[in-house]
Amino acid sequence: MRKGQLTKIAVFASGSGSNFEAIAEQITQGKIDAEIALLVCDKPDAYAVKRAEKHHIPVFAFRSKEYSSKQEFEQVIVKKLKDAEVEFIFLAGYMRLIGETLLEAYPEKIVNIHPSLLPAFPGKDAIGQAINYKVKITGVTVHYVDAGMDTGPIIEQESVRVSNDESRETLQAKIQRVEHELYPKVVKQLVAKTVKEEEIDEKARVN
């Protein structure tokens, strides 16, 4: 990032993109010193794409079946990210495991949000899992991405109480309210930390 420029980030989504929207709104309001340089979506018809268009954010939408392998489409994604000068990737309902190609291109720069208190209920339908196990407390986790399924180092967590008569829909609404506050907060913190580290490096080079 050159001095005076906003940190450029990318958001990956597969569905409605409500967390993408929460981050974009905070950036629009000047609460996060960053720019969403690219939305990456593996479902071209997803509502997240329409949200990006509303915010005039560039989109790379693709269908995995049109590529011979994960490595092939991730190589294309990496080129798009590098061309857009993206420094950080935030997964927001991106329903694919990140592969080696992206992990190597962005080490410790890929972050995910998951609707449970990891390590409990990793993988798909964490909300349904919480209800089936009749837990009293679940929550939201923001973590770095590694090669595993929701196994990377945890950055932030926030708990959500599960009522006795909780339905999947009501619990999902509770969790999303927490997500839409927690994720932008973490994005802001990580971007600020990156900027500070770059300023320290720059001073060290000058001196």
N, C-alpha and C positions, 0 to 999 in steps of 0.2 A: 504494500500500500504506500503510495506516495504521500508526502506531507500535505495536509489540507484536504485529502480525499476521504470520503466515507468508506468504512469497511464494507466490502461487497460480500454478500452471503447468497447462498442458494437454499431454497426450500424444496424438499421432495414430498410429494403427496400422491395418493391413489384414489381418494374419495372426495368427500364434500369440501375438504380444505378449511375447516373451521379454525384449526390452530394456525394455519397459514394466514387466514384473515386476521386473527388476533395479533400476530406479529406485524403484518402489513399495516394495520391500523395504528399500532404504537409507533411505527416508523413515520407514518404520515403525520402523526401528532407531534413529532419531534422528540419523543421520549426515548428512542433508541437511535444512537448515532451510527446507522448502517443503511445500506441500500440493498434491497432484494434484486439482485442482478439477473436471477433466473429461477423459474419454477420448473422442476423436472417432474413429469407425471407419466406413469406407465399405463394410464387409461385415458386416451384422448377425449372421451366423452364425459370425464369426471367433472363435477361441478367446480372443483378447484381451478380448473382452466378458466372458467367464466369469471371466477373471483380475480384471477390474475389479470385478465383482460380489463376488468373494471379499474384496476389499479395501474394499468398500462405497464405491466411487468412482462418481460419476454418469457416465452414458454417453450420448452422442448418436451413435446408429447410423443410417446412411442408405444409400439406394441412389441412385447418381447418375442412373440412367435415369428416376427419378421426377421429375427436375427438367429444365427446358427448356435449361439452360446451366450451365457451371461457375460463372459469376457468380452465378446464382440460389442454388445450394446453398452457395456460399461466403458469401453475404450472411446466410444462415441460421446458418452456423457462427459468423460474427463476432458475431452477436447473442447466441448461446449463450455465447461466450467472454466478451463484455462483461458479460452478466448474472452470470457466475460470477467476475467480477473477475480474469480471467486476465491475467498480465503477460508470460509467456514460453510459447512453443510448442516442444515437442520432438517431432520426427518419428521414429518408431521402426518402420520397416517400412511406412510409409504409401506406397502405390504409385501416387500421383498427383502430378503437377506442381502446385505451389502457384501459384495464379493471382493476378492483379493485385489483386483485392479483399482477399485475406488479406495480401498483401505490403504494401499501403498501410495496412492497419489495424494491422499489427505490424512496422514497419520495424526491421530489425536485431534482431528478437526471435524469429525462427524459426530453429531449429537442426535439422540432420539428421545421421544417422550412416550411413556408406556402407562396404560391405565391400571396399575397395581403398585403395591409396595414391593418391588423386587427385593430379593429373589423369588418372592411368592408370585405364582400365576404368570410365568413368562409365556411368550407365544401368542397364538390367536385366542380371541374371545376371553380376555382376562376378566372382563366384567361378568360374563356368564359363569366363569369358573368360581369367582368370588361368591356369587349367589348360590351355586350348587353346593359349595362347601359350607354355606351358612356362616360365613365369618362376620364378626361384628365391626371390624375395621378393615378397610382396604385403602386405596389412595392412588397417588400419581408419582411416577419416578421420571426424572430426567437424567440420562446417563450417556457417557461416551459409547460409541459403537466399536465393537471388536468383531472377530470372525464368528462368534457364537450367537445364539438366539437370546437377546436381551441379557447378555452376561457382562457387558462392559462396566467400567468403574462408574459408580453413582456420583452425580453432581448435586442433585437436590431431590428431596422427597417431601410430600405433604399428604397427611392422612385424610380419609373420608369415612365418616361413620355410616354403617349399613343398618337401616331400620329393620325391625322384625318382619314388616309387611312389604319389604322392598321389592319392586319389580325391576326387570332389566332396564326398562325405559327411565324410571325415576333415578336409578343409580347412575346410569349413563349421563343424565342431565347434571347430577351433582358433580360427577367426575369432570365433565367438560367445563363446568364453571371454574373448577380449580385449575384445570389445564390452561384455560385462556388467560389466567393471571400468572401462573407459575412459569409457563414457557417463555413469554416475552421478558419476564424478569431475568431468567437465566440467559437468554440471548443478549440482553443489555449488559449483564455482568461479564460474559465471555468476550464480547466485543470490546468493552472498556479495558479488560485485562490485556487483550491482544494489542490494543493501541498503546497502552502504557509500556508493555514489553518492547514494542518497536521503537518507542521514544527513547527508552533506556539504551537499546542497541545502537541507535543513531548517535546518542551522546557519547557512547563508548568509542564509536568509530571516529568521531570528530576529535575527541581528546587523545 
